[in-house]
Amino acid sequence: MDVQRAQKQVSEAAEKFADAIKESYQALADRSVSAQELNAQLTQEFFNGVINNLRTQAESNRALAEDLIEQQRKQQEASQTLTQESVNAYMDFLGSVFAYPYQGTRVASPQQGTEPGDGAAIAEDNAVRHPLNTWVRTSGRSRTRGRAARSRGRSSRR
């Protein structure tokens, strides 16, 4: 009987030991699964954050590019306006410089076979006073025509 009891005790002890090992492996497996789930969740949150940051950066870059394009367009328009105004002022200056020597002559001899108020006399007087303006008008190189051509060229480039 002692042998049977000893065998029974050994058997019970082995069974308890096996149960303890089984429970410990089960706990280890459960913790491993929960650690993997947590790692997967953290990885997903990390990549979602990166994707959101990249999306926000792309939107900011797009808005900045649009602002830069608008500023460049405004700068180009201002430059064109400044250039046109400079050319106009220079044309007026040259016209007045070339007209200056003729002003005294025209005033000193008003009777050259024309009547005051005669259209031909006025046109001739304007031609003498503003030779560059007359040349631009008669050559077909008017300011408005040039602006329209530049506007058409600008719209076709877009």
Buried (B, 14 or more C-beta within 10 A) or exposed (E): EEEEEEEEEEEEEEEEEEEEEEEEEEEEEEEEEEEEEEEEEEEEEEEEEEEEEEEEEEEEEEEEEEEEEEEEEEEEEEEBEEEBEEEEEEBEEBBEEBBEEBEEEBEEEEEEEBEEEEEEBEEBBBBBBBBBBBBBBEEEEEBEEEEEEEEEEEEEEE
